[in-house]
Amino acid sequence: MNATPHVTQNTNRRSSAIDGRTTRHAGYRLSLSCRARIEEIYGWLKTVGGQRKTLYRGEELVGWMFELSLAAYNLVRMRKLAPDLA
């Protein structure tokens, strides 16, 4: 398909596999900002949501706990979006 993955460009002392042909496009910047927002969700799930080390065994229980943590994160996001009612 001749597509370039939108991974972060390595700008530290080494050469990067992602060069200016990819980073000059607006879509690259948009892709990285979307990726950063997704990583924030995973960071929240691991630190606050208790998903770093699960307490349960089995795919069903772990999946249920993951969905519960995502629902809690959605409530946190909704609180930030709602206008102040006070």
Buried (B, 14 or more C-beta within 10 A) or exposed (E): EEEEEBBEBEEEEEEBEBEEEBBEEEEBEEBBEEEEEEEEBEEBBEEEBBBEEEEEEEEEEBEEBBEEBBEBBEEEEEEEEEEEEE
